[in-house]
Amino acid sequence: MQRWILLGLIAAAIAAFFLFDLGQYLTLDQLKARQAELAIFRAEHPGLLAVGYLLIYILVTALSLPGATLMTLAGGAVFGVWQGLLLVSFASSIGATLAFLVARFLLGDWVQSRFHDRLTAINEGIERDGAFYLFSLRLVPLFPFFVINLVMGLTPIRTWTFYWVSQVGMLAGTAVYVNAGTQLAQIDSLGGIVSPSLLVSFALLGLFPLVARKGLEWIKHRRGIEGSV
């Protein structure tokens, strides 16, 4: 019963977002047009704006709604690099964890019971390398983060591990977008924030944890063989 109530509330919230066309406020043009107004409001009510921004960002991320990238840019445009980075880092991580928990609560048991045999190897891999695997996914901005949030909720990875690895893993990408937000006037499209070379750099950085882990395992294995000789 609780699952159906939660599912109904989430569906209603998502439907309201699209029904009332709230996405129109989460566009680059809207942010540019209202940047001056937000700056004035921040000067008059800095704490209120920060809390409001934090809650809206968490809600957008938790419901997997479109607009997280724009919200990150807004963090840099309105709050500056350091405060924006702090707010976005915690808001995105908390929101991602809520989405993770929703997926686990609504679908986790059903998926695991329905596809238990097929998921055995995946579950074992997540239990063994879950933190490293998630860290590599978070560092690579080639995968939609909302997909990672939902899929990870269907695995046995611990909630606390998911949270802190997500926060650390998303920090580099968050810093790039928040910093871009401080130069809002020069941004013409969301696709132009990061260059292909930067995406390649993130991809290589994302592969590093897995390569390092396998390298350590190989070294331990070789030492074990040499020690037994």
C-alpha positions in Angstrom: 0.0 0.0 0.0 2.8 2.4 0.9 4.5 1.8 -2.4 1.3 2.7 -4.3 0.9 5.9 -2.3 4.5 6.9 -3.0 4.2 6.0 -6.7 1.0 8.1 -6.9 2.6 11.1 -5.3 5.7 10.9 -7.6 3.4 10.5 -10.6 1.3 13.5 -9.5 4.4 15.6 -9.0 5.9 14.7 -12.4 2.5 15.2 -14.1 2.1 18.7 -12.5 5.6 19.6 -13.7 4.6 19.0 -17.3 1.0 20.0 -17.0 1.8 23.5 -15.8 4.8 23.7 -18.1 7.2 24.4 -15.2 10.1 23.4 -17.4 9.8 26.8 -19.1 11.5 28.3 -16.0 14.4 25.9 -16.3 15.8 27.2 -19.6 19.0 29.1 -20.4 17.0 32.0 -21.8 15.0 32.3 -18.6 18.0 32.1 -16.4 19.8 34.9 -18.4 16.6 37.1 -18.3 16.2 36.7 -14.5 19.9 36.8 -13.5 19.7 40.4 -12.4 16.5 39.8 -10.4 18.0 36.8 -8.7 21.1 38.9 -7.8 18.9 41.6 -6.2 16.9 39.0 -4.3 20.1 37.3 -3.1 21.4 40.6 -1.7 18.2 41.1 0.2 17.5 37.5 1.3 20.7 35.5 0.9 19.7 32.7 3.3 16.2 32.3 1.9 17.4 32.1 -1.7 20.1 29.5 -0.8 17.6 27.3 1.0 15.0 27.6 -1.7 17.6 26.8 -4.4 18.8 23.8 -2.4 15.3 22.4 -2.0 14.3 22.9 -5.6 17.4 21.3 -6.9 16.9 18.3 -4.6 13.3 18.0 -5.8 14.3 18.2 -9.5 17.0 15.5 -9.0 14.9 13.2 -6.8 12.1 13.2 -9.4 14.6 12.8 -12.3 13.1 15.9 -14.0 14.8 17.7 -16.8 16.7 20.8 -15.6 19.5 19.7 -13.4 22.2 21.1 -15.8 20.4 24.4 -15.8 20.1 24.4 -12.0 23.9 23.8 -11.8 24.6 26.7 -14.1 22.2 28.9 -12.0 24.2 27.9 -8.9 27.4 29.5 -10.4 25.6 32.5 -11.9 23.7 33.4 -8.7 26.0 32.3 -5.9 29.5 32.3 -7.4 31.9 29.4 -7.7 32.5 28.4 -4.1 29.0 28.8 -2.6 27.5 27.5 -5.8 29.7 24.4 -5.8 28.9 23.7 -2.1 25.1 24.0 -2.7 25.1 22.0 -5.9 27.3 19.3 -4.5 25.1 18.6 -1.6 21.8 19.2 -3.4 22.7 16.9 -6.3 24.0 14.1 -4.0 21.0 14.2 -1.7 18.6 14.3 -4.7 20.4 11.5 -6.4 20.2 9.4 -3.2 16.5 10.0 -2.9 16.0 8.9 -6.5 18.1 5.8 -5.7 16.0 5.0 -2.7 12.7 5.5 -4.6 13.9 3.1 -7.3 15.0 0.6 -4.6 11.7 0.9 -2.6 9.4 0.7 -5.6 11.2 -1.8 -7.8 14.3 -3.2 -6.1 12.7 -6.3 -4.5 10.6 -7.1 -7.6 13.6 -6.9 -10.0 15.8 -8.9 -7.7 13.2 -11.7 -7.3 12.1 -11.7 -11.0 15.7 -11.7 -12.4 17.7 -13.2 -9.6 19.6 -15.7 -11.6 20.5 -13.2 -14.3 21.5 -10.6 -11.7 23.7 -12.8 -9.6 27.0 -11.9 -11.3 26.0 -8.2 -11.3 25.2 -8.3 -7.6 28.5 -10.0 -6.8 30.4 -7.4 -8.9 28.6 -4.5 -7.2 29.3 -6.0 -3.7 33.0 -6.4 -4.6 33.7 -3.3 -6.8 30.5 -1.2 -6.3 32.2 1.9 -5.0 34.9 1.9 -7.7 32.4 1.1 -10.4 30.0 3.9 -9.3 32.9 6.3 -8.9 34.0 5.7 -12.5 30.4 6.2 -13.8 30.1 9.5 -11.9 33.3 10.8 -13.3 32.3 10.2 -16.9 29.6 12.7 -18.0 28.7 10.6 -21.0 26.0 8.7 -19.0 22.9 10.5 -17.8 23.2 10.7 -14.0 19.5 10.1 -13.4 19.8 6.7 -15.1 22.7 5.8 -12.8 20.6 6.8 -9.8 17.7 4.6 -10.8 19.8 1.6 -12.0 22.0 1.6 -8.9 18.8 1.5 -6.7 18.2 -1.9 -8.1 21.6 -3.3 -7.0 22.7 -4.3 -3.5 25.1 -1.3 -3.1 24.7 0.4 0.3 22.9 3.7 0.5 25.7 5.5 2.4 28.3 4.2 -0.1 26.1 5.4 -3.0 25.8 8.9 -1.4 29.5 9.6 -0.6 30.8 8.1 -3.8 28.3 10.1 -5.8 29.3 13.3 -4.1 33.0 12.8 -4.6 32.6 11.4 -8.1 30.4 14.2 -9.3 32.5 17.0 -7.8 34.8 17.5 -10.8 31.9 17.7 -13.3 29.9 19.9 -10.9 32.8 22.3 -10.7 33.0 22.6 -14.5 29.3 23.5 -14.8 29.2 25.8 -11.8 32.2 27.7 -13.1 30.6 27.9 -16.5 27.6 29.4 -14.8 29.7 32.4 -13.6 30.2 33.2 -17.3 26.5 32.9 -18.1 26.5 35.8 -20.6 29.0 34.0 -22.9 27.0 30.7 -22.9 24.8 30.2 -25.9 23.7 26.6 -25.4 24.0 23.9 -22.8 25.8 21.7 -25.3 28.6 24.2 -25.6 29.7 24.2 -22.0 32.2 21.3 -22.3 34.4 20.6 -25.3 35.0 17.1 -26.8 38.5 17.1 -25.4 37.2 17.8 -21.9 34.7 14.9 -22.3 37.6 12.6 -23.3 39.5 13.8 -20.3 36.6 13.0 -18.0 36.2 9.6 -19.7 39.9 8.7 -19.1 39.6 10.0 -15.5 36.6 7.8 -15.0 38.4 4.7 -16.1 41.3 5.3 -13.7 39.7 3.8 -10.6 38.9 0.6 -12.3 42.3 0.3 -13.9 44.0 1.1 -10.6 41.9 -1.5 -8.8 42.7 -4.2 -11.4 46.3 -3.2 -11.3 46.4 -3.7 -7.5 44.7 -7.0 -7.8 47.2 -8.2 -10.4 50.2 -7.1 -8.2 48.7 -8.9 -5.2 48.2 -12.0 -7.4 51.8 -11.9 -8.7 53.1 -11.5 -5.1 51.1 -14.5 -4.0 52.5 -16.6 -6.8 56.1 -15.5 -6.1 55.7 -16.1 -2.4 54.5 -19.6 -2.9 57.4 -20.5 -5.2 
